[in-house]
Structures are given as C-alpha cells and as structure tokens.
Amino acid sequence: MLLPNGLVFQVGKLRTATSSSSRTSVGPVAVVRIGGLLWQRPRRRAAQSNGTVYVPCSDGLRAVTPTSSAAPVASWTTTTGAHSSPIVTGAYVLVDRGSTLYELNASNGSLYKSFPIGT
C-alpha cells in the first residue's frame, strides 16, 4: 500500500508488517510483528487514511502507523473481534463480524455504534 507520506507498507503471512521509505527499495526499513495472523486473501484488505493503516488480523482489526525511522507502531486493536476488510469514513472505521457491522472510532478503536446486518 502506498501511503501519502511516501512510504510503502506491506503485511505478510507470518504476522509481520514492513514499511519502506522508497517505492523502488527492495529492502525494508522496519519489520515488526503486529498481532495475529494477517489475512492475505482477496477478501481481506487493509485500508488507510492520513498515514494510518487499518489492518485486518485474525485476532481483530489493528491501526498501524508506519514511519521511515522506526518499526510500524500498532496504536490500537479492536475489542469487538471484528476482522473483515475495513472501510474508513472520516473519523470512523467500519468493519463487520458475521451479522454485525461495527462503527469504530478511527483514533482509538473504541466502539461507537453497532448495527445488525443479517447473514
């Protein structure tokens, strides 16, 4: 994922996240474990807004802030257990778990609202 600050962010299957300061660089600047197994299926994608990446992990959605000078920082993990592909809508992140859609505060992951969506 290309970020607005010029970084490239990539997640791997073994709970690793990599950020690089150059689009042409092959070697990572920083690699860090950020949580449960990261989903690498076509239906599970990360989303980003203002340099923060929202990563769907098997143990929940995580907000990660990559930098070029240090390992990416996981600032929060959702307590809902929801781990689908997120949608960022301004100050909120939408993510579902089964038949419930969760609206999370993008800055701290706290639950704002939840909606039943059926199966």
C-alpha positions, -999 to 999 in steps of 0.1 A, spaced: 0 0 0 14 34 -10 9 60 18 6 97 14 40 103 32 59 84 5 62 52 25 52 18 12 35 -5 37 32 -43 33 18 -70 55 30 -107 55 16 -140 64 37 -145 95 24 -116 115 49 -92 101 45 -56 87 71 -38 67 75 -2 58 99 12 33 109 47 26 113 42 -12 89 28 -38 120 13 -56 137 0 -24 137 -38 -21 148 -40 15 125 -29 43 134 -1 67 115 -17 95 97 -50 102 76 -57 132 51 -83 145 18 -65 149 -7 -92 160 -25 -123 149 -21 -139 115 -27 -112 89 -53 -120 63 -38 -123 28 -69 -135 10 -86 -114 -18 -115 -106 5 -93 -92 33 -76 -59 26 -62 -32 47 -73 4 43 -55 37 51 -63 73 60 -39 101 67 -9 77 71 -26 52 95 -32 17 81 -61 -4 94 -50 -40 91 -74 -70 94 -57 -96 116 -72 -129 127 -75 -116 163 -91 -82 153 -86 -50 133 -54 -31 142 -44 5 135 -8 8 125 12 40 118 43 32 97 73 55 98 106 55 79 127 57 111 112 30 133 91 -1 133 55 4 125 35 12 156 3 -7 163 -17 20 182 -49 0 189 -67 -33 183 -105 -35 183 -121 -52 212 -150 -64 190 -131 -92 174 -142 -79 140 -116 -86 114 -131 -80 79 -117 -56 54 -122 -21 69 -138 10 53 -126 44 66 -152 71 66 -136 102 81 -134 98 119 -148 62 118 -138 28 106 -165 3 95 -158 -34 99 -180 -64 103 -181 -97 122 -206 -121 109 -240 -105 111 -230 -72 128 -214 -41 114 -193 -21 138 -185 16 136 -152 22 154 -136 55 164 -106 57 140 -83 74 165 -86 48 194 -107 18 181 -135 23 206 -169 11 196 -191 40 185 -221 21 172 -231 -14 160 -257 -24 135 -273 -58 128 -269 -66 91 -283 -101 88 -265 -131 73 
